[in-house]
Amino acid sequence: MSLPVVPLHKDVHGALKLNASRNLNEFASQHMFPVSVHEFVRAGAEFPVVFVKDAASGQFRSVALAGLMPNENIYAVANVLPTYLPLAVQNYPMVLIAEANVENQFAIGINTNSPLVQTESGEALFTETGEETTYLQQRKQLLIRSYEQLQITDAFIQLLQQLDLLMAQSFTVEVNGEVANINGIYIINEQKLNELSVEQFEDLRRRGFLPSIYSQLTSLHQLSRLASLKANLRQE
């Protein structure tokens, strides 16, 4: 998330509560969300799951598309709640903040500007004596699990690169007679996947990556879902 956060501290945020309701209203200008390889199956049933390449670092990351072009979140504009929310959204408005100069050490951060952060209603983060509530402990565990899954995802993507399984792909989607060109994304090369050696394919199976790989490929059909949502918006 590229939203401002501050470290969560009981002395400063002791009275804060989080609204448990979920929607994408705060992300109306965000057309993609990071997803871990563990999310491909569930996310791919709702969103196109693809890979994008960081222009500066050259590193790939896996994302779920919520729009057909930058700064367009069709779900948010249509006020439609997807059947699955990426963990990045589930965790929001809380994030992990890397501790300066300390490897693998993190603090809990929170975006206090979010409408989900309140003082009157919602789930309390701290008790009256300043102890962490069970709710906060559960949220922290989800953040940690999400971080661990993203670490595994980085290794998964590196393996795809080693096997030369990532390829650039452009898509053309028509919405009410207008054509939207989707560029700058990468998908798994199914032909090269089928050409892997028995040992290489078995290694992917043994690591448990095959369901995620096939989910990524089949998720591309969800581009038509985005086009349909956008077409319905224009007809209203």
Buried (B, 14 or more C-beta within 10 A) or exposed (E): BEBEBBEBEBEEBBEBBBBEEEBBEBBBEBBBBBBBBBBBBBBBBBBBBBBBBEEEEEEBBBBBBBBBBEEBBBBBBBEBEBEBBBBBBBBBBBBBBEEEEEEEEBBBBBBBEBEBBBEEEBBBBBEEEEEBBEBBEEBBEBBEBBBEBBEBBBEBBEBBEEBEBBEEBEBEBEBEEEEBEBEEBBBBBBEBBEEBEEEBBEBBEEBEBBEBBBBBBBBBEBBEBBBEBBBBBEEE
